[in-house]
């Protein structure tokens, strides 16, 4: 099974840039963005912008 890593940079409420990776089982950017948004909600950053500009495929 392959795993796909999406390199993600998002602006936090306090103006800092958060860097994290999203790992998926399919190379689908929309799925990675959905996972990123879901995680951001859990840390209180649900208003952060996550698009293909912030979440990009990195490697498999």
N, C-alpha and C positions, 0 to 999 in steps of 0.2 A: 504494500500500500504506500502511495506517495503522500507526502504532506506538503502543503504550499504555504509559504510565508509571505505576508504582506507587511511591508515596512510602513509604519503609520506615525505621522506627526500632527498633533492637534493642539490648538491654543486653549489653555485652561482659563477659568474665570479670572484668575489673578494675573493673566498676561503671559505667564510662563509657557514654554512649549513642552508638551508631554510627548515622549517618544516611546512607542510600544509596538510589538509585533502581534499580528493576528495570524493564527495558524488554522488552516482549513483542510478538509480532505478532498476538496475540489478546487480547481483553479478558476473560481468565479469571484470577480471583484465585488459584485453586489452582495454576495453572501458574506464576504469579509467585512464590508462596510456595515452590514446589519449586525454582525458580531461585535464590531467596534462600538457601535451605538449602544448596543445592549450592555456592554461592559462599562461604558462611560456613565450610563444611568446609575449603576451600582456604586459609583464613587462620587455621585453628585455633580457630574459634568455633562448632564443630558443636553445642554444647550450648545455644546461644542459642535462645530461644523466638521462633518466627515463626508468627503466626496472622493472621487478618483484622484483629486489633487493631493489630498492628505493621506490616502491609503492606496499604496501602489504595490503591485506584485514585485517581489524581490527574488525569490528562488524556490526551487523544489527540492 
